[in-house]
Amino acid sequence: ESCIMGQWHKSVGEEVKKGDLLFSYETDKASFEEEAEAEGILLAIFFEEGDEVPVLTNVAVIGNKGESTDEFAPGSAKVFSADEAEKPEGKAEEIPSVIEFDIEEHESGKRIRISPLAKNMALRTGVDISRIKGSGPRGRIIARDIEAAGKTAPKPAVATPVQAVKPDLQKAQIMQTGDDFEVKSISNIRKLIANAMHQSLQNSAQLTHHLSADARKLLQLRKKYKEAFTNGTVSQNVTINDLVCFATIRALEKFPQANTHYLDDKMKWFKKVHLGLAVDTERGLMVPALQNADDLSLTGLSYQLQQLATQARSGSVNPDLLSPEAASFTISNLGNYGVEMFTPVINLPQTAILGVCTITPRPKEIEEGVYAFVPMIGLSLTYNHQALDGGEATRFLAEVKAQIENLAV
């Protein structure tokens, strides 16, 4: 396992106090900030922003000025020490073996220190690294230098076509180069989300059933709890999503085959409901799991779901709860965005995921021959046909609908 080094908030040679924000880092599940656990001078930094760091690897050394850091340096790390930062740059052959810089031999004959990440970015964006002054240790070019150069670099000229453009061709249809797009690096979390979604669709037989449930009971309960919360008689502001989650948990208890993991040649049947909640964050989609959700009351469930969502958005959620294996079933709610129907993607190895849609007035027969517009909530169940047959999935979705329409708390 590994993480991606983020921004350093202290520089080599700078004094550090216990509790100071030292650096940030990003795993495949979330971003975190690390505080200094000791006081002293930041003597060396072994990895810079954008580097991939194996777990249990030293990333820096804090100590007293003049102390050696060689014994702490990982074998493959690029070492930036306080002593070297103060010395004039020497010849490459005089650099100690523990200091391994990436040196690019430019066509101009100039030797340029540049990180692997920055080098790849320069190749993709066409930035001339010989014109860049690096801001990293000992003048090393790092990712932020390439980003800054890309913003100020002159735009390539647009070639003049030999054949005239047809009069009826709109300006928006003409492809331009240089000023109509911007190339940006993908974050580690985005890469992991992309890979997980692709693997999910590649390695399972997914299809989605859509159904609508009468939402009058939901809206009545929502109004009741909202008034009680305003009056101070309950401590939790129960939402529509909380009510749907509560109803779904009850349905899962009746249809345990949907509360499973599909593991190719075997199935894992859960005795408890570990509910995954899809949360939209600034860093991307996260799905923290609420363990033993079936043990909670409605207000308890509401509180725990709110806490999980807050922690996911702030980056403080327990990474173990973000593992797909941590949840037995997931709910993704896009109702707040007005989505009437969608196809959620299963968080493998889970067997199914429920998409919750917006509430829309639709005609319904309320008694024989009498029709009226009734608020209906859309439900979209994606399931792995390798694990569940269509009949099983349909009956489970119908049970979710029944629980929503007859919810009693």
C-alpha positions as CSV (number, residue, x, y, z in Angstrom):
1,E,0.0,0.0,0.0
2,S,1.1,3.6,-0.5
3,C,-0.1,7.2,-0.4
4,I,0.6,10.3,-2.4
5,M,2.6,13.1,-0.7
6,G,0.7,16.4,-0.6
7,Q,1.8,19.9,0.3
8,W,4.6,20.5,2.7
9,H,3.8,23.3,5.2
10,K,7.4,23.5,6.6
11,S,10.7,23.9,4.7
12,V,14.0,22.2,5.3
13,G,15.9,24.1,8.0
14,E,12.8,25.6,9.5
15,E,12.0,25.3,13.2
16,V,9.1,23.0,14.0
17,K,7.0,22.9,17.2
18,K,5.0,19.9,18.4
19,G,1.5,20.2,16.9
20,D,2.5,22.3,13.9
21,L,0.9,21.3,10.6
22,L,3.7,19.5,8.8
23,F,2.4,18.1,5.6
24,S,-0.7,16.7,3.9
25,Y,-1.1,13.3,2.1
26,E,-3.6,11.5,0.1
27,T,-4.6,7.8,0.1
28,D,-6.9,6.0,-2.3
29,K,-9.8,6.9,0.1
30,A,-9.2,10.4,1.6
31,S,-6.9,13.3,2.2
32,F,-5.3,13.8,5.6
33,E,-3.1,16.4,7.4
34,E,-0.2,15.4,9.6
35,E,1.0,17.3,12.6
36,A,4.6,17.3,14.0
37,E,5.0,14.9,16.9
38,A,8.4,16.4,18.0
39,E,10.1,19.7,18.3
40,G,13.3,20.8,16.5
41,I,14.6,21.6,13.1
42,L,13.2,20.0,10.0
43,L,16.5,18.5,8.9
44,A,15.5,16.6,5.8
45,I,12.6,15.9,3.5
46,F,12.7,12.6,1.6
47,F,9.6,13.0,-0.6
48,E,8.1,16.0,-2.3
49,E,4.6,16.8,-3.4
50,G,3.2,14.3,-5.8
51,D,5.6,11.5,-4.9
52,E,4.2,8.0,-4.1
53,V,5.2,6.9,-0.7
54,P,5.1,3.3,0.5
55,V,3.5,2.8,4.0
56,L,5.8,2.7,7.0
57,T,8.4,4.8,5.2
58,N,10.2,7.8,6.7
59,V,9.2,11.0,4.9
60,A,11.2,13.5,6.9
61,V,13.5,14.0,9.9
62,I,13.1,16.5,12.8
63,G,16.1,16.9,15.1
64,N,18.9,19.2,16.2
65,K,20.9,21.2,13.8
66,G,24.0,19.4,12.5
67,E,22.7,15.9,13.2
68,S,23.1,13.3,10.4
69,T,19.9,12.1,8.7
70,D,21.5,9.4,6.5
71,E,20.3,6.5,8.7
72,F,16.7,7.6,8.3
73,A,16.7,8.0,4.5
74,P,14.7,5.4,2.5
75,G,16.9,3.8,-0.1
76,S,14.8,5.1,-3.0
77,A,14.1,8.6,-1.6
78,K,15.3,11.9,-2.9
79,V,16.9,13.5,0.2
80,F,16.7,17.3,0.8
81,S,18.7,18.2,3.9
82,A,19.2,21.4,5.8
83,D,23.0,21.3,5.4
84,E,22.7,20.9,1.7
85,A,20.3,23.7,1.4
86,E,22.9,26.1,2.9
87,K,25.8,24.9,0.7
88,P,26.5,26.1,-2.8
89,E,25.6,23.6,-5.5
90,G,28.5,21.4,-6.3
91,K,29.3,19.0,-9.2
92,A,27.0,16.1,-9.7
93,E,29.7,13.5,-8.9
94,E,30.4,15.2,-5.5
95,I,26.8,14.6,-4.3
96,P,26.6,11.8,-1.7
97,S,25.1,8.5,-2.9
98,V,22.1,8.9,-0.6
99,I,21.1,12.0,-2.5
100,E,19.3,10.8,-5.7
101,F,18.1,13.7,-7.8
102,D,16.3,13.2,-11.2
103,I,18.5,15.0,-13.7
104,E,17.2,15.7,-17.2
105,E,19.8,16.3,-20.0
106,H,18.2,19.0,-22.1
107,E,18.9,19.3,-25.8
108,S,20.6,22.6,-25.0
109,G,23.2,20.7,-23.0
110,K,21.9,22.2,-19.8
111,R,21.5,19.7,-16.9
112,I,18.2,20.2,-15.2
113,R,16.9,18.8,-11.9
114,I,13.3,17.9,-12.2
115,S,10.9,15.5,-10.4
116,P,9.4,12.6,-12.3
117,L,5.9,14.1,-11.8
118,A,7.0,17.5,-13.1
119,K,8.8,15.8,-16.1
120,N,5.6,13.9,-17.1
121,M,3.5,17.1,-16.7
122,A,6.0,19.0,-18.9
123,L,5.8,16.3,-21.6
124,R,2.0,16.4,-21.6
125,T,1.7,20.2,-21.7
126,G,4.7,21.0,-23.9
127,V,6.3,23.3,-21.4
128,D,10.0,24.1,-22.1
129,I,11.7,23.1,-18.8
130,S,15.0,24.9,-19.8
131,R,13.2,28.2,-19.2
132,I,11.8,27.3,-15.8
133,K,13.5,28.2,-12.5
134,G,12.7,25.4,-10.0
135,S,11.2,26.3,-6.7
136,G,12.0,22.9,-5.1
137,P,15.0,22.1,-2.9
138,R,18.3,23.0,-4.7
139,G,16.4,24.5,-7.6
140,R,14.6,21.3,-8.5
141,I,11.6,21.8,-10.8
142,I,8.5,20.4,-9.2
143,A,4.9,20.0,-10.3
144,R,3.7,23.5,-9.2
145,D,6.5,25.1,-11.4
146,I,5.1,23.3,-14.5
147,E,1.6,24.4,-13.6
148,A,2.7,28.0,-13.2
149,A,4.7,27.9,-16.5
150,G,1.7,26.4,-18.3
151,K,-0.5,29.4,-17.3
152,T,2.0,32.0,-18.6
153,A,3.3,30.2,-21.7
154,P,2.4,31.7,-25.0
155,K,-0.3,29.9,-26.9
156,P,0.6,28.2,-30.1
157,A,-0.6,29.9,-33.3
158,V,-3.6,28.5,-35.1
159,A,-2.6,27.1,-38.5
160,T,-4.4,28.7,-41.4
161,P,-6.3,26.1,-43.4
162,V,-5.6,25.8,-47.1
163,Q,-9.3,25.2,-47.9
164,A,-11.7,28.0,-46.9
165,V,-14.2,27.2,-44.2
166,K,-17.7,26.5,-45.4
167,P,-20.0,29.5,-44.8
168,D,-22.6,27.4,-42.9
169,L,-20.0,26.0,-40.5
170,Q,-20.5,27.6,-37.1
171,K,-17.6,29.0,-35.1
172,A,-18.1,26.6,-32.3
173,Q,-17.6,23.7,-34.7
174,I,-14.1,24.8,-35.7
175,M,-11.4,23.0,-33.7
176,Q,-8.8,25.4,-32.3
177,T,-5.5,24.6,-30.6
178,G,-3.9,26.1,-27.6
179,D,-6.7,28.3,-26.2
180,D,-9.8,26.0,-26.1
181,F,-8.8,23.5,-23.5
182,E,-6.6,23.1,-20.4
183,V,-4.8,19.9,-19.4
184,K,-5.0,19.2,-15.7
185,S,-3.5,16.3,-13.7
186,I,-6.0,13.8,-12.2
187,S,-5.9,13.5,-8.4
188,N,-5.1,10.2,-6.8
189,I,-8.6,9.8,-5.5
190,R,-10.1,10.5,-9.0
191,K,-7.9,7.8,-10.4
192,L,-9.0,5.3,-7.8
193,I,-12.7,6.2,-8.3
194,A,-12.3,5.8,-12.1
195,N,-10.6,2.5,-11.7
196,A,-13.1,1.2,-9.2
197,M,-16.1,2.2,-11.4
198,H,-14.4,0.6,-14.5
199,Q,-13.6,-2.6,-12.6
200,S,-17.2,-2.8,-11.3
201,L,-18.7,-2.7,-14.8
202,Q,-16.1,-4.9,-16.3
203,N,-16.3,-7.7,-13.6
204,S,-20.0,-8.0,-13.0
205,A,-23.3,-8.4,-14.8
206,Q,-25.1,-5.2,-13.8
207,L,-28.6,-4.1,-14.7
208,T,-31.1,-1.7,-13.1
209,H,-34.8,-1.9,-12.2
210,H,-36.8,1.3,-11.7
211,L,-39.8,1.6,-9.5
212,S,-41.8,4.5,-7.9
213,A,-43.2,4.5,-4.4
214,D,-46.0,6.6,-2.9
215,A,-44.1,9.3,-0.9
216,R,-47.1,10.7,1.1
217,K,-46.1,8.7,4.2
218,L,-42.5,9.9,3.9
219,L,-43.6,13.5,3.7
220,Q,-45.9,13.2,6.6
221,L,-43.2,11.8,8.8
222,R,-40.7,14.3,7.6
223,K,-43.1,17.2,8.5
224,K,-43.7,15.6,11.9
225,Y,-40.0,15.2,12.8
226,K,-39.2,18.7,11.4
227,E,-41.8,20.3,13.7
228,A,-40.6,18.2,16.6
229,F,-37.0,19.3,16.0
230,T,-38.0,22.9,15.8
231,N,-39.9,22.6,19.1
232,G,-37.0,20.9,20.7
233,T,-38.9,17.6,21.5
234,V,-36.4,15.6,19.4
235,S,-32.7,16.2,19.0
236,Q,-32.3,15.2,15.4
237,N,-33.7,16.7,12.2
238,V,-34.7,13.6,10.4
239,T,-34.6,13.9,6.6
240,I,-36.3,12.1,3.7
241,N,-33.0,10.2,3.1
242,D,-32.9,9.0,6.7
243,L,-36.5,7.7,6.3
244,V,-35.6,5.9,3.0
245,C,-32.5,4.4,4.6
246,F,-34.6,3.2,7.6
247,A,-37.1,1.6,5.3
248,T,-34.4,-0.1,3.2
249,I,-32.8,-1.6,6.2
250,R,-36.1,-3.2,7.1
251,A,-36.4,-4.6,3.6
252,L,-32.9,-6.0,3.7
253,E,-33.8,-7.9,6.9
254,K,-36.5,-9.6,4.9
255,F,-34.4,-10.2,1.8
256,P,-30.9,-11.1,3.2
257,Q,-29.8,-12.2,-0.3
258,A,-29.5,-8.5,-1.2
259,N,-27.3,-7.9,1.9
260,T,-24.4,-9.9,0.5
261,H,-21.0,-9.8,-1.2
262,Y,-20.4,-11.8,-4.4
263,L,-17.0,-13.5,-4.3
264,D,-17.0,-15.4,-7.6
265,D,-17.3,-19.0,-6.3
266,K,-19.0,-18.1,-3.0
267,M,-21.3,-15.6,-1.4
268,K,-20.8,-13.8,1.9
269,W,-24.2,-13.4,3.7
270,F,-24.2,-10.7,6.4
271,K,-26.1,-11.2,9.6
272,K,-26.1,-7.4,10.2
273,V,-26.8,-4.5,7.8
274,H,-23.6,-2.4,7.2
275,L,-25.1,0.5,5.2
276,G,-22.9,2.4,2.8
277,L,-23.8,6.0,2.1
278,A,-22.6,7.7,-1.1
279,V,-21.3,11.2,-0.2
280,D,-20.4,13.9,-2.7
281,T,-17.2,15.6,-1.5
282,E,-14.8,18.2,-3.0
283,R,-12.3,15.4,-3.5
284,G,-14.7,13.1,-5.2
285,L,-17.3,10.4,-4.4
286,M,-16.8,8.7,-1.0
287,V,-18.9,5.8,0.4
288,P,-18.4,5.5,4.2
289,A,-20.1,2.5,5.9
290,L,-22.4,2.7,8.9
291,Q,-21.7,-0.5,10.8
292,N,-24.7,-2.4,12.4
293,A,-27.2,0.1,11.0
294,D,-30.0,-2.3,11.8
295,D,-29.4,-1.8,15.5
296,L,-30.3,1.9,15.4
297,S,-33.5,3.8,16.0
298,L,-34.6,6.3,13.4
299,T,-33.1,9.3,15.2
300,G,-30.0,7.3,16.0
301,L,-29.6,6.3,12.3
302,S,-30.2,9.9,11.3
303,Y,-27.4,11.2,13.6
304,Q,-24.9,8.5,12.6
305,L,-25.5,9.1,8.9
306,Q,-25.1,12.9,9.4
307,Q,-21.8,12.3,11.3
308,L,-20.5,10.0,8.6
309,A,-21.3,12.5,5.8
310,T,-19.6,15.3,7.7
311,Q,-16.5,13.3,8.3
312,A,-16.3,12.2,4.7
313,R,-16.5,15.9,3.5
314,S,-13.9,17.1,6.0
315,G,-11.5,14.2,5.3
316,S,-11.6,13.0,8.9
317,V,-13.5,9.7,8.3
318,N,-11.9,6.5,9.3
319,P,-10.3,5.1,6.1
320,D,-11.4,1.5,7.1
321,L,-15.0,2.6,6.7
322,L,-14.4,3.7,3.1
323,S,-13.4,0.2,2.0
324,P,-16.0,-1.4,-0.3
325,E,-15.8,-4.5,2.0
326,A,-16.9,-2.4,5.0
327,A,-20.5,-2.1,3.7
328,S,-22.9,-4.8,2.8
329,F,-25.3,-2.6,0.8
330,T,-25.1,1.0,-0.4
331,I,-27.6,3.8,-1.0
332,S,-27.0,6.7,-3.3
333,N,-29.4,9.6,-3.1
334,L,-29.6,12.2,-6.0
335,G,-33.1,13.4,-5.1
336,N,-31.9,16.8,-4.0
337,Y,-30.7,17.4,-7.5
338,G,-34.0,16.7,-9.1
339,V,-32.9,13.4,-10.7
340,E,-35.9,11.3,-11.6
341,M,-34.1,8.1,-12.7
342,F,-30.5,7.0,-12.9
343,T,-28.3,3.9,-12.9
344,P,-26.0,3.7,-9.8
345,V,-22.8,1.6,-10.2
346,I,-22.3,-1.2,-7.7
347,N,-19.5,-0.9,-5.1
348,L,-18.0,-4.4,-5.6
349,P,-18.0,-6.9,-4.0
350,Q,-21.4,-5.7,-2.8
351,T,-24.3,-7.3,-4.6
352,A,-26.5,-4.3,-5.1
353,I,-27.0,-0.6,-4.7
354,L,-30.2,1.5,-4.4
355,G,-30.5,4.8,-6.1
356,V,-33.0,7.2,-4.5
357,C,-34.5,9.8,-6.9
358,T,-36.5,13.0,-6.5
359,I,-40.2,13.2,-5.4
360,T,-42.4,14.0,-8.4
361,P,-46.2,14.4,-8.6
362,R,-47.6,11.6,-10.7
363,P,-51.1,10.3,-11.5
364,K,-52.2,7.4,-9.4
365,E,-55.5,5.5,-8.9
366,I,-56.4,6.2,-5.3
367,E,-59.6,4.3,-5.5
368,E,-61.4,2.4,-8.2
369,G,-61.9,4.8,-11.1
370,V,-60.6,7.8,-9.2
371,Y,-57.2,9.2,-10.1
372,A,-55.2,12.0,-8.5
373,F,-51.7,13.4,-8.6
374,V,-49.7,11.8,-5.8
375,P,-46.1,12.6,-4.7
376,M,-44.0,9.6,-5.9
377,I,-40.3,8.9,-5.1
378,G,-38.2,7.1,-7.7
379,L,-36.2,4.1,-6.8
380,S,-33.4,2.6,-9.0
381,L,-32.0,-0.7,-7.9
382,T,-28.8,-1.9,-9.7
383,Y,-27.8,-5.4,-8.9
384,N,-25.3,-8.0,-10.0
385,H,-27.1,-10.6,-12.0
386,Q,-24.4,-13.1,-11.2
387,A,-25.5,-13.0,-7.6
388,L,-29.2,-12.2,-7.8
389,D,-31.9,-13.3,-10.3
390,G,-34.3,-10.8,-11.7
391,G,-37.2,-12.1,-9.7
392,E,-35.3,-11.8,-6.4
393,A,-34.2,-8.3,-7.2
394,T,-37.7,-7.3,-8.2
395,R,-39.2,-8.7,-5.0
396,F,-36.6,-6.9,-2.9
397,L,-37.3,-3.6,-4.6
398,A,-41.0,-4.1,-4.2
399,E,-40.4,-4.7,-0.5
400,V,-38.5,-1.4,-0.3
401,K,-41.5,0.3,-1.9
402,A,-43.9,-1.3,0.6
403,Q,-41.7,-0.3,3.6
404,I,-41.6,3.3,2.3
405,E,-45.4,3.4,1.8
406,N,-46.2,1.8,5.1
407,L,-43.4,3.2,7.3
408,A,-44.2,3.2,11.0
409,V,-41.7,4.6,13.6
